[in-house]
């Protein structure tokens, strides 16, 4: 059952100040036991419109086998989400089927759903209490989809730092609502231009032990990124995006 405290906390987390837009250079490391980490470089652009729409463009720049691959996500104010992927080998933009919420993005531990903006109203929220994570006493927040079909997860449990409103840990439950299938841990966070920012995080598949680590090499907020950057045309034509690279 949802409670008012849980709903209010979920809204505060969602409303956390993170700038009108952000541009970041990120290293993605795919880590599995017995193998050297596979490293990828990517650029991530995010723009929040005043009316509530959130747009994100991801572009891989290294290594050669993934260079140029891009993902565009447009999350409407009403919670509707649309995604398109660009694969250089195919030389065309392809829409990501909305039913592919649980599809793995470029063989990482991130699902397509994990890369979408999620409105608090899409879940029922409940405050479970307080627990310490990495020396920080966090509010523990449970979130369960209002409609089972709107998420690949049955529930999520987040450990929220009350000072920054950043989740320091999130457990994701897919098949068994009592046994998490994935866990996100924040390894490092900093204030950049006054905004609390996750600089290093690890998402672990608890079944296989496979990990995806995202490390932010640089980030800049409030650069007045234009709406045209978040279009299928810019997704397909890297020249439209290059001028905004950090």
C-alpha positions as a Markdown table, in Angstrom:
| # | Residue | x | y | z |
|---|---|---|---|---|
| 1 | Unk | 0.0 | 0.0 | 0.0 |
| 2 | Unk | 1.3 | 3.5 | -0.9 |
| 3 | Unk | 1.6 | 6.1 | 1.8 |
| 4 | Unk | 1.8 | 9.9 | 1.8 |
| 5 | Unk | 5.4 | 10.0 | 3.1 |
| 6 | Unk | 6.6 | 7.6 | 0.3 |
| 7 | Unk | 4.8 | 9.5 | -2.4 |
| 8 | Unk | 6.2 | 12.8 | -1.1 |
| 9 | Unk | 9.8 | 11.4 | -1.0 |
| 10 | Unk | 9.5 | 10.0 | -4.6 |
| 11 | Unk | 8.4 | 13.4 | -5.8 |
| 12 | Unk | 11.3 | 15.1 | -4.1 |
| 13 | Unk | 13.7 | 12.7 | -5.7 |
| 14 | Unk | 12.2 | 13.3 | -9.1 |
| 15 | Unk | 12.2 | 17.1 | -8.6 |
| 16 | Unk | 15.8 | 17.2 | -7.5 |
| 17 | Unk | 17.7 | 20.1 | -9.2 |
| 18 | Unk | 19.8 | 18.8 | -12.1 |
| 19 | Unk | 19.9 | 21.7 | -14.5 |
| 20 | Unk | 17.9 | 22.5 | -17.6 |
| 21 | Unk | 20.3 | 20.3 | -19.6 |
| 22 | Unk | 23.6 | 18.3 | -19.2 |
| 23 | Unk | 26.4 | 17.1 | -21.4 |
| 24 | Unk | 28.7 | 14.3 | -20.2 |
| 25 | Unk | 31.5 | 12.2 | -21.4 |
| 26 | Unk | 31.2 | 8.7 | -19.9 |
| 27 | Unk | 33.2 | 5.4 | -19.9 |
| 28 | Unk | 31.1 | 2.2 | -19.9 |
| 29 | Unk | 33.0 | -0.8 | -18.6 |
| 30 | Unk | 31.4 | -4.3 | -19.0 |
| 31 | Unk | 32.9 | -6.5 | -16.4 |
| 32 | Unk | 32.7 | -10.3 | -16.0 |
| 33 | Unk | 34.8 | -12.7 | -14.0 |
| 34 | Unk | 37.7 | -14.2 | -15.8 |
| 35 | Unk | 37.7 | -11.6 | -18.6 |
| 36 | Unk | 39.3 | -8.2 | -19.0 |
| 37 | Unk | 36.8 | -5.3 | -18.8 |
| 38 | Unk | 35.4 | -4.2 | -22.2 |
| 39 | Unk | 35.6 | -0.5 | -22.3 |
| 40 | Unk | 33.4 | 1.9 | -24.3 |
| 41 | Unk | 33.3 | 5.7 | -24.6 |
| 42 | Unk | 30.1 | 7.5 | -25.0 |
| 43 | Unk | 28.6 | 11.0 | -24.9 |
| 44 | Unk | 25.3 | 11.7 | -23.2 |
| 45 | Unk | 23.1 | 14.7 | -23.7 |
| 46 | Unk | 20.0 | 15.4 | -21.6 |
| 47 | Unk | 17.5 | 18.2 | -21.9 |
| 48 | Unk | 14.5 | 18.9 | -19.7 |
| 49 | Unk | 11.8 | 21.1 | -21.2 |
| 50 | Unk | 9.7 | 23.5 | -19.0 |
| 51 | Unk | 6.5 | 21.6 | -19.8 |
| 52 | Unk | 7.9 | 18.4 | -18.4 |
| 53 | Unk | 9.3 | 16.6 | -21.5 |
| 54 | Unk | 12.7 | 15.0 | -21.0 |
| 55 | Unk | 15.0 | 14.1 | -24.0 |
| 56 | Unk | 18.2 | 12.1 | -23.9 |
| 57 | Unk | 20.7 | 11.3 | -26.7 |
| 58 | Unk | 23.5 | 8.8 | -26.2 |
| 59 | Unk | 26.3 | 8.5 | -28.8 |
| 60 | Unk | 29.1 | 5.9 | -28.6 |
| 61 | Unk | 32.5 | 7.1 | -29.9 |
| 62 | Unk | 34.8 | 4.1 | -29.1 |
| 63 | Unk | 35.7 | 1.3 | -29.8 |
| 64 | Unk | 35.4 | 1.0 | -33.6 |
| 65 | Unk | 32.8 | -1.9 | -33.4 |
| 66 | Unk | 30.3 | 0.4 | -31.7 |
| 67 | Unk | 31.4 | 3.9 | -32.8 |
| 68 | Unk | 28.5 | 6.0 | -34.1 |
| 69 | Unk | 25.8 | 3.9 | -32.5 |
| 70 | Unk | 23.2 | 6.1 | -30.8 |
| 71 | Unk | 20.0 | 6.0 | -28.8 |
| 72 | Unk | 17.4 | 8.8 | -28.6 |
| 73 | Unk | 14.8 | 8.8 | -25.9 |
| 74 | Unk | 11.9 | 11.2 | -25.7 |
| 75 | Unk | 9.9 | 11.0 | -22.5 |
| 76 | Unk | 6.7 | 13.0 | -22.6 |
| 77 | Unk | 5.2 | 14.9 | -19.7 |
| 78 | Unk | 2.3 | 12.4 | -19.5 |
| 79 | Unk | 4.7 | 9.5 | -18.9 |
| 80 | Unk | 4.7 | 8.1 | -22.5 |
| 81 | Unk | 8.1 | 7.2 | -23.8 |
| 82 | Unk | 9.5 | 6.7 | -27.3 |
| 83 | Unk | 13.0 | 5.4 | -28.2 |
| 84 | Unk | 14.9 | 5.2 | -31.4 |
| 85 | Unk | 18.3 | 3.5 | -32.1 |
| 86 | Unk | 20.8 | 4.2 | -34.8 |
| 87 | Unk | 23.1 | 1.4 | -36.0 |
| 88 | Unk | 25.8 | 2.6 | -38.4 |
| 89 | Unk | 26.1 | -0.8 | -40.1 |
| 90 | Unk | 22.4 | -0.5 | -41.1 |
| 91 | Unk | 22.6 | 3.3 | -41.8 |
| 92 | Unk | 19.1 | 3.9 | -40.6 |
| 93 | Unk | 17.2 | 4.9 | -37.5 |
| 94 | Unk | 15.0 | 2.1 | -36.1 |
| 95 | Unk | 12.2 | 2.6 | -33.5 |
| 96 | Unk | 12.6 | 0.5 | -30.3 |
| 97 | Unk | 9.5 | -1.5 | -29.7 |
| 98 | Unk | 7.8 | -0.2 | -26.5 |
| 99 | Unk | 7.5 | -3.9 | -25.5 |
| 100 | Unk | 11.3 | -4.2 | -25.3 |
| 101 | Unk | 11.5 | -2.7 | -21.9 |
| 102 | Unk | 13.6 | -5.6 | -20.7 |
| 103 | Unk | 15.9 | -5.7 | -23.7 |
| 104 | Unk | 19.5 | -5.2 | -22.9 |
| 105 | Unk | 21.0 | -2.0 | -24.3 |
| 106 | Unk | 24.2 | -2.8 | -26.3 |
| 107 | Unk | 24.7 | -6.0 | -24.2 |
| 108 | Unk | 25.1 | -4.1 | -21.0 |
| 109 | Unk | 23.1 | -4.7 | -17.8 |
| 110 | Unk | 21.0 | -1.7 | -18.5 |
| 111 | Unk | 17.5 | -2.4 | -20.0 |
| 112 | Unk | 15.9 | 0.1 | -22.4 |
| 113 | Unk | 13.5 | 0.9 | -19.5 |
| 114 | Unk | 16.4 | 1.9 | -17.3 |
| 115 | Unk | 17.3 | 4.7 | -19.8 |
| 116 | Unk | 13.8 | 6.2 | -19.7 |
| 117 | Unk | 12.6 | 9.0 | -17.4 |
| 118 | Unk | 10.1 | 7.5 | -15.0 |
| 119 | Unk | 7.4 | 9.8 | -13.5 |
| 120 | Unk | 6.5 | 9.2 | -9.8 |
| 121 | Unk | 2.8 | 8.8 | -10.7 |
| 122 | Unk | 3.7 | 5.5 | -12.6 |
| 123 | Unk | 4.3 | 3.8 | -9.2 |
| 124 | Unk | 2.9 | 3.5 | -5.8 |
| 125 | Unk | 5.5 | 4.4 | -3.2 |
| 126 | Unk | 5.9 | 3.4 | 0.4 |
| 127 | Unk | 8.5 | 4.5 | 3.0 |
| 128 | Unk | 10.0 | 1.3 | 4.6 |
| 129 | Unk | 12.2 | 3.0 | 7.2 |
| 130 | Unk | 15.9 | 4.0 | 7.4 |
| 131 | Unk | 19.1 | 2.1 | 6.7 |
| 132 | Unk | 22.8 | 3.0 | 6.5 |
| 133 | Unk | 24.5 | 2.8 | 3.1 |
| 134 | Unk | 28.2 | 3.7 | 2.9 |
| 135 | Unk | 28.0 | 5.6 | 6.2 |
| 136 | Unk | 24.9 | 7.6 | 5.1 |
| 137 | Unk | 21.5 | 7.0 | 6.9 |
| 138 | Unk | 19.1 | 6.7 | 4.0 |
| 139 | Unk | 15.4 | 6.7 | 3.6 |
| 140 | Unk | 14.3 | 3.3 | 2.1 |
| 141 | Unk | 11.7 | 3.7 | -0.5 |
| 142 | Unk | 9.6 | 0.9 | -2.1 |
| 143 | Unk | 8.1 | 1.6 | -5.6 |
| 144 | Unk | 5.6 | -0.8 | -7.2 |
| 145 | Unk | 4.1 | -0.2 | -10.7 |
| 146 | Unk | 0.5 | 1.1 | -10.7 |
| 147 | Unk | 0.0 | -1.0 | -13.8 |
| 148 | Unk | 2.0 | -4.3 | -14.1 |
| 149 | Unk | 2.5 | -3.7 | -17.9 |
| 150 | Unk | 4.3 | -0.4 | -17.5 |
| 151 | Unk | 7.5 | -1.9 | -16.2 |
| 152 | Unk | 9.6 | -5.0 | -16.5 |
| 153 | Unk | 10.1 | -4.8 | -12.7 |
| 154 | Unk | 7.6 | -6.0 | -10.1 |
| 155 | Unk | 9.1 | -3.6 | -7.5 |
| 156 | Unk | 12.1 | -1.4 | -6.9 |
| 157 | Unk | 13.6 | -0.5 | -3.5 |
| 158 | Unk | 15.8 | 2.7 | -3.3 |
| 159 | Unk | 18.1 | 3.9 | -0.6 |
| 160 | Unk | 17.8 | 7.7 | -0.7 |
| 161 | Unk | 20.3 | 10.2 | 0.7 |
| 162 | Unk | 18.1 | 12.7 | 2.5 |
| 163 | Unk | 20.6 | 15.6 | 1.9 |
| 164 | Unk | 21.1 | 15.3 | -1.8 |
| 165 | Unk | 17.9 | 13.2 | -2.7 |
| 166 | Unk | 20.2 | 10.9 | -4.7 |
| 167 | Unk | 19.5 | 7.2 | -4.6 |
| 168 | Unk | 22.8 | 5.6 | -3.3 |
| 169 | Unk | 21.5 | 2.1 | -4.0 |
| 170 | Unk | 18.6 | 0.6 | -6.0 |
| 171 | Unk | 17.5 | -3.0 | -5.9 |
| 172 | Unk | 15.4 | -4.2 | -8.9 |
| 173 | Unk | 13.0 | -7.1 | -8.6 |
| 174 | Unk | 11.8 | -8.8 | -11.8 |
| 175 | Unk | 10.3 | -12.3 | -11.3 |
| 176 | Unk | 10.5 | -12.7 | -7.5 |
| 177 | Unk | 9.3 | -9.7 | -5.6 |
| 178 | Unk | 11.4 | -10.8 | -2.6 |
| 179 | Unk | 14.7 | -11.5 | -4.5 |
| 180 | Unk | 16.4 | -8.7 | -6.4 |
| 181 | Unk | 17.7 | -9.5 | -9.9 |
| 182 | Unk | 19.9 | -6.4 | -10.3 |
| 183 | Unk | 21.5 | -3.9 | -7.9 |
| 184 | Unk | 22.7 | -0.3 | -8.7 |
| 185 | Unk | 25.4 | 1.1 | -6.3 |
| 186 | Unk | 26.7 | 4.7 | -6.4 |
| 187 | Unk | 30.5 | 4.5 | -6.0 |
| 188 | Unk | 31.2 | 8.3 | -6.1 |
| 189 | Unk | 29.2 | 11.5 | -6.2 |
| 190 | Unk | 30.2 | 15.1 | -6.4 |
| 191 | Unk | 28.6 | 18.6 | -6.6 |
| 192 | Unk | 29.2 | 20.0 | -10.1 |
| 193 | Unk | 28.0 | 23.6 | -10.8 |
| 194 | Unk | 26.0 | 23.2 | -7.6 |
| 195 | Unk | 24.2 | 20.1 | -8.7 |
| 196 | Unk | 24.7 | 16.7 | -7.0 |
| 197 | Unk | 26.0 | 14.3 | -9.7 |
| 198 | Unk | 26.6 | 10.6 | -9.8 |
| 199 | Unk | 30.2 | 10.3 | -11.1 |
| 200 | Unk | 30.7 | 6.6 | -10.8 |
| 201 | Unk | 28.2 | 3.8 | -10.5 |
| 202 | Unk | 27.9 | 0.0 | -10.9 |
| 203 | Unk | 24.9 | -2.0 | -12.0 |
| 204 | Unk | 25.2 | -5.7 | -11.2 |
| 205 | Unk | 23.3 | -8.7 | -12.5 |
| 206 | Unk | 22.9 | -10.6 | -9.2 |
| 207 | Unk | 22.4 | -13.9 | -11.1 |
| 208 | Unk | 25.4 | -13.9 | -13.3 |
| 209 | Unk | 27.6 | -11.4 | -11.5 |
| 210 | Unk | 28.1 | -9.4 | -14.7 |
| 211 | Unk | 28.5 | -5.7 | -14.1 |
| 212 | Unk | 28.2 | -2.5 | -16.0 |
| 213 | Unk | 30.2 | 0.4 | -14.6 |
| 214 | Unk | 29.6 | 4.0 | -15.7 |
| 215 | Unk | 32.3 | 6.6 | -14.9 |
| 216 | Unk | 31.8 | 10.2 | -15.8 |
| 217 | Unk | 35.0 | 11.7 | -17.2 |
| 218 | Unk | 33.5 | 15.2 | -17.5 |
| 219 | Unk | 30.1 | 16.9 | -17.3 |
| 220 | Unk | 28.7 | 20.4 | -17.9 |
| 221 | Unk | 25.2 | 21.7 | -17.1 |
| 222 | Unk | 23.0 | 24.4 | -18.5 |
| 223 | Unk | 24.7 | 24.8 | -22.0 |
| 224 | Unk | 21.3 | 25.7 | -23.6 |
| 225 | Unk | 21.2 | 22.6 | -25.7 |
| 226 | Unk | 18.7 | 23.1 | -28.6 |
| 227 | Unk | 15.6 | 21.0 | -29.2 |
| 228 | Unk | 17.0 | 20.0 | -32.7 |
| 229 | Unk | 19.7 | 18.0 | -31.1 |
| 230 | Unk | 17.1 | 15.5 | -29.9 |
| 231 | Unk | 15.7 | 14.5 | -33.2 |
| 232 | Unk | 15.9 | 11.4 | -35.4 |
| 233 | Unk | 17.8 | 13.5 | -37.9 |
| 234 | Unk | 20.5 | 14.4 | -35.4 |
| 235 | Unk | 20.6 | 10.7 | -34.2 |
| 236 | Unk | 21.4 | 9.6 | -37.8 |
| 237 | Unk | 23.7 | 12.5 | -38.7 |
| 238 | Unk | 26.6 | 12.9 | -36.2 |
| 239 | Unk | 27.6 | 16.2 | -37.8 |
| 240 | Unk | 24.5 | 17.8 | -36.2 |
| 241 | Unk | 25.7 | 16.6 | -32.8 |
| 242 | Unk | 29.4 | 17.2 | -33.0 |
| 243 | Unk | 29.3 | 20.9 | -32.3 |
| 244 | Unk | 27.8 | 20.2 | -28.8 |
| 245 | Unk | 30.5 | 17.7 | -27.8 |
| 246 | Unk | 32.4 | 18.5 | -24.6 |
